[in-house]
Amino acid sequence: MPARTQLLPRLIAGLTLALGVGELGCAAKRPGDDAAASAAALERGSPGSRCEDEGKANFAPFIVDWDAGERATFIDKAARALVFARYRDCQLELLYDCADSQAPDVYGRYEPPTPWSGAADHLEIKNEDELYAKLPLGAGSLARRVQRGETLELRYSVSGVVHSALRSAELAPVVAQNDRCEGATHFVSSYSLGAFELHAGTPSAREELATEGALVDCQRDAYPDAQLPPRCDAPIRLVLQRVDAAGRAQRTAAATTAAANAAIVNNAVQRSLELRLRARDKLRARDSQGCLADLSLADRLHPASRGDRLETRAYCTMLAGDCKGGKQLLREFLVTRDPQRSEDESQLTREVQAAARERCPLDTLATIDGKLERLAAQVREGRNGALPERCVDAAERASALADATTSEASEQRRADARAVLKRAALCLVALGRCDEARTWFLRHERLRHASSRRAPEELDADAAAAFTRVSGSACSD
């Protein structure tokens, strides 16, 4: 007798997915011996009857109740040989001994994992019909929960997919020659790696039934393409294909692989768009490194859409301190955006310079005028983003520039520096930082009346009155 591993004995044995394979119409017998339950069962169709047509059972079960040892055993066996299974009466057994002791991979092997985005997904089950349709093999264990009005929720992320490569198009005759493979009906044509959480409950109370890995670790942002995220690399789903019907198994596996690859491409497009939007959020938060990391990952996932991310990359590159590189990227974006060249070179230059003054770090700007424009933009960022420290920093830098500007020819620059101080003070008023706002408004007034012969006390009193007028009730004592 072949060695057998009971695959799904406790909680859930399978979940049928629409991934180029048919839906499994099979379930364990449902509870209920009373007449009402029997009548309802007859009306909906006997659960046992769903197991009769086992020959068509090509399906993709989630393996959500395996413990760490079972997952480790599967990984170890799959590293050496194709994994076969016996499916009968809605029960699934893995036949790990179905192999050639002299050449373990004689039937086939598994390729290295194909990276997946790690994006979170989920499904809910609210009634018995959904339970038998989506989790048929686990229906017997979970039916009472949905009967009590509980909702089952499976949340999962896939970080990689492992596909098989068969040695022969006619797998069944070859396997039939091996006594160790007695009763083998399916082989694992592919399997998914990732993490999941299974919960049950009502809106007021939830219970965790099973978990593996950590969903929060499944985003691929911080990992190279070929590396799976830690705590998101456990087997969580199998795609099972029949071994009989000569030649069909491999064609079916190839179709499943093609469907999976198409899903990966579609997923990559969606994921790259999500990363682009997240990069924009990080740009607004002035997280230049996080922005560039998201854009780099998006480029790897979907290189064809790089141009869509060029403008954001230019701005984040400027913000990161590479003002020259950012300006080059922005110019490339502007030229690409305007194939008819409706803008001449001087217009492009002005637009690029204006963007640089808005986003390049102050120390990378060569002129005082450029620095003051940058500080004015920083105050706007602080106010719009509710970041009072940005306004304080702009005020401190503008004050230093005003002190450094002493020649009569630079009076306009001093006026610009004072304007930054006033805007910074009003930013702090709007954000509820009244004491700091009052300090910087007073500094603005002293600079404005620097040549006045009036007593400092009198000037400060006028400044306090002016501050009360501009701040209104926001900073009233």
ChimeraX attribute file (.defattr): number of C-alpha atoms within 10 A of each C-alpha:
attribute: neighborCount
match mode: 1-to-1
recipient: residues
	/A:1	9
	/A:2	15
	/A:3	12
	/A:4	15
	/A:5	14
	/A:6	12
	/A:7	18
	/A:8	20
	/A:9	15
	/A:10	13
	/A:11	18
	/A:12	23
	/A:13	24
	/A:14	28
	/A:15	24
	/A:16	21
	/A:17	17
	/A:18	11
	/A:19	17
	/A:20	17
	/A:21	20
	/A:22	14
	/A:23	19
	/A:24	27
	/A:25	24
	/A:26	27
	/A:27	26
	/A:28	21
	/A:29	18
	/A:30	20
	/A:31	14
	/A:32	12
	/A:33	9
	/A:34	8
	/A:35	9
	/A:36	10
	/A:37	13
	/A:38	15
	/A:39	12
	/A:40	12
	/A:41	15
	/A:42	11
	/A:43	9
	/A:44	11
	/A:45	11
	/A:46	17
	/A:47	20
	/A:48	15
	/A:49	13
	/A:50	19
	/A:51	23
	/A:52	15
	/A:53	12
	/A:54	16
	/A:55	12
	/A:56	14
	/A:57	23
	/A:58	20
	/A:59	24
	/A:60	27
	/A:61	24
	/A:62	24
	/A:63	20
	/A:64	25
	/A:65	21
	/A:66	22
	/A:67	12
	/A:68	10
	/A:69	9
	/A:70	15
	/A:71	16
	/A:72	14
	/A:73	12
	/A:74	15
	/A:75	13
	/A:76	11
	/A:77	15
	/A:78	20
	/A:79	15
	/A:80	15
	/A:81	22
	/A:82	24
	/A:83	27
	/A:84	26
	/A:85	26
	/A:86	18
	/A:87	18
	/A:88	16
	/A:89	15
	/A:90	22
	/A:91	18
	/A:92	21
	/A:93	19
	/A:94	22
	/A:95	23
	/A:96	21
	/A:97	19
	/A:98	24
	/A:99	23
	/A:100	15
	/A:101	9
	/A:102	7
	/A:103	10
	/A:104	16
	/A:105	19
	/A:106	17
	/A:107	21
	/A:108	19
	/A:109	20
	/A:110	21
	/A:111	13
	/A:112	13
	/A:113	19
	/A:114	19
	/A:115	20
	/A:116	28
	/A:117	21
	/A:118	26
	/A:119	19
	/A:120	16
	/A:121	11
	/A:122	12
	/A:123	11
	/A:124	16
	/A:125	19
	/A:126	16
	/A:127	17
	/A:128	20
	/A:129	15
	/A:130	14
	/A:131	23
	/A:132	25
	/A:133	18
	/A:134	22
	/A:135	25
	/A:136	30
	/A:137	31
	/A:138	23
	/A:139	29
	/A:140	20
	/A:141	17
	/A:142	21
	/A:143	18
	/A:144	15
	/A:145	17
	/A:146	21
	/A:147	12
	/A:148	11
	/A:149	13
	/A:150	21
	/A:151	19
	/A:152	24
	/A:153	19
	/A:154	19
	/A:155	17
	/A:156	25
	/A:157	28
	/A:158	27
	/A:159	28
	/A:160	26
	/A:161	24
	/A:162	19
	/A:163	23
	/A:164	23
	/A:165	16
	/A:166	20
	/A:167	13
	/A:168	16
	/A:169	14
	/A:170	17
	/A:171	22
	/A:172	21
	/A:173	13
	/A:174	13
	/A:175	22
	/A:176	15
	/A:177	10
	/A:178	12
	/A:179	13
	/A:180	18
	/A:181	22
	/A:182	16
	/A:183	17
	/A:184	23
	/A:185	21
	/A:186	26
	/A:187	23
	/A:188	23
	/A:189	30
	/A:190	25
	/A:191	22
	/A:192	24
	/A:193	24
	/A:194	28
	/A:195	28
	/A:196	26
	/A:197	19
	/A:198	20
	/A:199	17
	/A:200	23
	/A:201	18
	/A:202	13
	/A:203	8
	/A:204	5
	/A:205	8
	/A:206	14
	/A:207	11
	/A:208	12
	/A:209	16
	/A:210	17
	/A:211	19
	/A:212	22
	/A:213	19
	/A:214	18
	/A:215	21
	/A:216	13
	/A:217	20
	/A:218	28
	/A:219	19
	/A:220	20
	/A:221	19
	/A:222	13
	/A:223	13
	/A:224	12
	/A:225	16
	/A:226	12
	/A:227	15
	/A:228	25
	/A:229	21
	/A:230	14
	/A:231	15
	/A:232	27
	/A:233	24
	/A:234	22
	/A:235	25
	/A:236	24
	/A:237	23
	/A:238	22
	/A:239	23
	/A:240	24
	/A:241	26
	/A:242	28
	/A:243	25
	/A:244	18
	/A:245	12
	/A:246	15
	/A:247	14
	/A:248	17
	/A:249	23
	/A:250	23
	/A:251	12
	/A:252	17
	/A:253	24
	/A:254	17
	/A:255	15
	/A:256	20
	/A:257	20
	/A:258	14
	/A:259	16
	/A:260	18
	/A:261	15
	/A:262	12
	/A:263	14
	/A:264	20
	/A:265	15
	/A:266	13
	/A:267	18
	/A:268	21
	/A:269	18
	/A:270	17
	/A:271	21
	/A:272	26
	/A:273	18
	/A:274	14
	/A:275	23
	/A:276	26
	/A:277	17
	/A:278	16
	/A:279	26
	/A:280	23
	/A:281	14
	/A:282	18
	/A:283	22
	/A:284	15
	/A:285	15
	/A:286	17
	/A:287	16
	/A:288	22
	/A:289	16
	/A:290	18
	/A:291	28
	/A:292	23
	/A:293	16
	/A:294	24
	/A:295	27
	/A:296	19
	/A:297	21
	/A:298	25
	/A:299	19
	/A:300	14
	/A:301	24
	/A:302	18
	/A:303	14
	/A:304	10
	/A:305	14
	/A:306	18
	/A:307	15
	/A:308	13
	/A:309	21
	/A:310	21
	/A:311	20
	/A:312	23
	/A:313	28
	/A:314	27
	/A:315	27
	/A:316	29
	/A:317	26
	/A:318	27
	/A:319	23
	/A:320	19
	/A:321	17
	/A:322	16
	/A:323	22
	/A:324	15
	/A:325	14
	/A:326	27
	/A:327	22
	/A:328	15
	/A:329	21
	/A:330	26
	/A:331	19
	/A:332	15
	/A:333	19
	/A:334	18
	/A:335	16
	/A:336	13
	/A:337	13
	/A:338	10
	/A:339	9
	/A:340	8
	/A:341	12
	/A:342	9
	/A:343	13
	/A:344	8
	/A:345	11
	/A:346	9
	/A:347	11
	/A:348	16
	/A:349	14
	/A:350	11
	/A:351	15
	/A:352	19
	/A:353	16
	/A:354	14
	/A:355	18
	/A:356	26
	/A:357	23
	/A:358	23
	/A:359	26
	/A:360	26
	/A:361	19
	/A:362	23
	/A:363	9
	/A:364	16
	/A:365	16
	/A:366	9
	/A:367	11
	/A:368	17
	/A:369	15
	/A:370	19
	/A:371	23
	/A:372	27
	/A:373	20
	/A:374	24
	/A:375	29
	/A:376	25
	/A:377	18
	/A:378	25
	/A:379	28
	/A:380	18
	/A:381	20
	/A:382	23
	/A:383	22
	/A:384	13
	/A:385	13
	/A:386	15
	/A:387	18
	/A:388	25
	/A:389	14
	/A:390	20
	/A:391	29
	/A:392	23
	/A:393	16
	/A:394	26
	/A:395	30
	/A:396	15
	/A:397	17
	/A:398	25
	/A:399	20
	/A:400	12
	/A:401	19
	/A:402	21
	/A:403	11
	/A:404	10
	/A:405	16
	/A:406	12
	/A:407	9
	/A:408	9
	/A:409	9
	/A:410	13
	/A:411	13
	/A:412	12
	/A:413	19
	/A:414	24
	/A:415	15
	/A:416	19
	/A:417	30
	/A:418	26
	/A:419	18
	/A:420	29
	/A:421	32
	/A:422	21
	/A:423	22
	/A:424	34
	/A:425	32
	/A:426	24
	/A:427	26
	/A:428	29
	/A:429	23
	/A:430	17
	/A:431	18
	/A:432	14
	/A:433	17
	/A:434	20
	/A:435	13
	/A:436	16
	/A:437	29
	/A:438	22
	/A:439	13
	/A:440	25
	/A:441	26
	/A:442	23
	/A:443	19
	/A:444	25
	/A:445	20
	/A:446	17
	/A:447	19
	/A:448	14
	/A:449	12
	/A:450	12
	/A:451	8
	/A:452	11
	/A:453	8
	/A:454	10
	/A:455	8
	/A:456	13
	/A:457	9
	/A:458	10
	/A:459	18
	/A:460	15
	/A:461	12
	/A:462	14
	/A:463	19
	/A:464	16
	/A:465	11
	/A:466	15
	/A:467	22
	/A:468	16
	/A:469	12
	/A:470	14
	/A:471	18
	/A:472	11
	/A:473	9
	/A:474	14
	/A:475	18
	/A:476	10
	/A:477	6
